[in-house]
């Protein structure tokens, strides 16, 4: 019985960890004033008929806080990569010099910063909903086990442990959001 409760806790924690990890990935894609290779994460290129992520056909790095360099492994990929970046509608205009693509990352306007903060908060709320869903599912499982004979004190202790997990992961989300908001609002 105790190990069943532990299994429920482990599953809940795994779901909560996935929610925080997903949030971390989504926040990395958001542009916060300085250039990052992650800004191009969602871009795919037609590579010999296969839709391939940009980072699998080129090196992407940031030599300084205002620019991104994309160096394709094959020169023939320069134009398709350039088109893919333009079609991604990220507000970037890559400069093709025949060897590499240089992307100058424009400074964020105040309005754009505010919109990004709203987007960050929305992503955070989505992560919180995922965590609450994991908590609800775990608590429902515990109640179901109690009906099947689990002692009430063990069920209550399990619910308390689920709540501690929820609080812990909510705290992690708050910290991620606060850090990202500071990054965005720092000029």
C-alpha positions as CSV (number, residue, x, y, z in Angstrom):
1,X,0.0,0.0,0.0
2,X,2.8,2.5,1.0
3,X,4.6,1.7,-2.3
4,X,1.4,2.4,-4.3
5,X,1.2,5.8,-2.6
6,X,4.9,6.4,-3.5
7,X,4.2,5.4,-7.1
8,X,1.4,8.0,-7.3
9,X,3.7,10.6,-5.9
10,X,6.5,9.7,-8.3
11,X,4.1,9.9,-11.3
12,X,2.8,13.3,-10.1
13,X,6.4,14.6,-9.6
14,X,7.4,13.4,-13.1
15,X,4.4,15.2,-14.7
16,X,5.2,18.4,-12.7
17,X,8.9,18.2,-13.7
18,X,7.8,17.8,-17.4
19,X,5.7,21.0,-17.0
20,X,8.6,23.0,-15.6
21,X,11.0,21.6,-18.3
22,X,8.5,22.5,-21.1
23,X,8.2,26.0,-19.6
24,X,12.0,26.4,-19.5
25,X,12.2,25.4,-23.2
26,X,9.4,27.7,-24.2
27,X,10.9,30.7,-22.3
28,X,14.3,30.0,-24.0
29,X,12.7,30.5,-27.4
30,X,11.3,34.0,-26.4
31,X,13.6,36.8,-27.3
32,X,14.7,38.8,-24.3
33,X,16.9,41.6,-25.8
34,X,20.0,39.6,-26.5
35,X,20.7,37.2,-29.3
36,X,20.4,33.5,-28.5
37,X,20.7,30.4,-30.8
38,X,17.4,29.2,-29.3
39,X,15.6,32.0,-31.1
40,X,15.8,29.9,-34.3
41,X,14.7,26.6,-32.6
42,X,11.3,26.4,-34.2
43,X,12.6,26.8,-37.8
44,X,12.8,23.8,-40.2
45,X,14.4,23.6,-43.6
46,X,13.7,21.4,-46.6
47,X,16.8,19.3,-46.6
48,X,16.8,16.9,-49.6
49,X,13.0,16.5,-49.3
50,X,12.9,16.1,-45.5
51,X,11.7,18.8,-43.2
52,X,14.8,19.2,-40.9
53,X,15.4,21.4,-37.9
54,X,17.8,24.3,-38.7
55,X,20.2,23.3,-36.0
56,X,20.7,19.9,-37.8
57,X,21.9,21.4,-41.0
58,X,24.0,24.2,-39.7
59,X,26.1,25.7,-36.8
60,X,24.3,28.5,-35.0
61,X,26.1,30.7,-32.6
62,X,26.1,34.2,-31.2
63,X,29.4,36.1,-31.5
64,X,28.0,39.1,-29.6
65,X,24.7,40.0,-27.9
66,X,23.2,41.6,-31.0
67,X,23.8,39.0,-33.7
68,X,23.4,35.4,-34.6
69,X,25.6,33.6,-37.2
70,X,24.1,30.6,-39.1
71,X,26.8,28.6,-40.9
72,X,25.3,25.8,-43.1
73,X,27.2,22.6,-43.4
74,X,26.6,22.8,-47.2
75,X,26.8,26.1,-49.1
76,X,23.8,24.9,-51.2
77,X,21.7,25.3,-48.1
78,X,22.3,29.0,-47.6
79,X,19.3,30.1,-49.7
80,X,16.7,27.6,-48.3
81,X,17.9,28.5,-44.7
82,X,17.5,32.2,-45.5
83,X,14.0,31.7,-46.9
84,X,13.0,29.6,-43.9
85,X,14.2,32.3,-41.5
86,X,12.2,35.0,-43.4
87,X,9.1,32.7,-43.5
88,X,9.3,32.0,-39.8
89,X,8.2,35.7,-39.3
90,X,10.4,36.4,-36.4
91,X,11.2,39.9,-37.5
92,X,14.8,38.9,-38.7
93,X,16.4,39.9,-42.0
94,X,19.3,37.6,-42.5
95,X,22.3,38.9,-44.5
96,X,23.8,36.3,-46.9
97,X,27.5,36.9,-47.7
98,X,27.9,33.6,-49.6
99,X,29.5,31.8,-46.7
100,X,27.2,32.4,-43.7
101,X,24.0,34.1,-42.7
102,X,24.3,37.0,-40.3
103,X,21.2,38.0,-38.4
104,X,21.2,41.4,-36.5
105,X,18.8,41.2,-33.6
106,X,17.0,44.5,-33.3
107,X,16.6,46.0,-29.9
108,X,13.2,45.5,-28.3
109,X,10.7,48.3,-28.2
110,X,8.8,49.1,-25.0
111,X,5.6,47.8,-26.5
112,X,7.3,44.6,-27.7
113,X,8.7,44.1,-24.2
114,X,5.3,44.4,-22.6
115,X,3.8,41.9,-25.1
116,X,6.7,39.5,-24.4
117,X,6.0,39.8,-20.6
118,X,2.3,38.9,-21.3
119,X,3.4,35.9,-23.3
120,X,5.7,34.8,-20.5
121,X,2.9,35.1,-18.0
122,X,0.6,33.0,-20.3
123,X,3.3,30.3,-20.7
124,X,3.6,30.3,-16.9
125,X,-0.1,29.9,-16.4
126,X,-0.1,27.0,-18.8
127,X,2.6,25.3,-16.7
128,X,0.7,26.0,-13.5
129,X,-2.4,24.4,-15.0
130,X,-0.4,21.3,-15.9
131,X,0.9,21.1,-12.3
132,X,-2.6,21.5,-10.9
133,X,-3.8,18.8,-13.2
134,X,-1.1,16.5,-12.0
135,X,-2.1,17.3,-8.4
136,X,-5.7,16.6,-9.1
137,X,-5.0,13.3,-10.8
138,X,-2.8,12.2,-7.9
139,X,-5.4,13.1,-5.3
140,X,-8.1,11.3,-7.2
141,X,-5.9,8.2,-7.3
142,X,-5.4,8.4,-3.5
143,X,-9.1,8.8,-2.9
144,X,-9.8,5.8,-5.1
145,X,-7.2,3.8,-3.2
146,X,-8.8,4.8,0.1
147,X,-12.2,3.4,-1.1
148,X,-10.3,0.2,-2.0
149,X,-9.0,-0.1,1.6
150,X,-6.1,2.3,2.0
151,X,-6.1,3.7,5.6
152,X,-7.3,7.3,5.8
153,X,-4.2,8.6,7.6
154,X,-2.0,7.2,4.8
155,X,-4.3,8.8,2.2
156,X,-4.2,12.2,4.0
157,X,-0.4,12.0,4.3
158,X,-0.2,11.3,0.6
159,X,-2.4,14.3,-0.2
160,X,-0.1,16.4,2.0
161,X,2.9,15.1,0.1
162,X,1.2,15.9,-3.2
163,X,0.6,19.4,-2.0
164,X,4.2,19.8,-1.0
165,X,5.3,18.8,-4.5
166,X,2.8,21.2,-6.0
167,X,4.1,24.1,-3.9
168,X,7.7,23.2,-4.7
169,X,7.1,23.2,-8.5
170,X,4.9,26.3,-8.3
171,X,7.9,28.0,-6.7
172,X,10.1,26.9,-9.5
173,X,7.7,28.3,-12.1
174,X,7.6,31.6,-10.2
175,X,11.4,31.8,-10.2
176,X,11.6,31.0,-13.9
177,X,9.0,33.6,-14.8
178,X,10.6,36.3,-12.6
179,X,14.0,35.7,-14.1
180,X,12.6,35.9,-17.7
181,X,10.6,39.0,-17.0
182,X,13.7,40.7,-15.6
183,X,15.7,39.6,-18.8
184,X,13.0,41.1,-21.0
185,X,12.6,44.4,-19.2
186,X,16.3,45.0,-18.8
187,X,17.4,47.3,-21.6
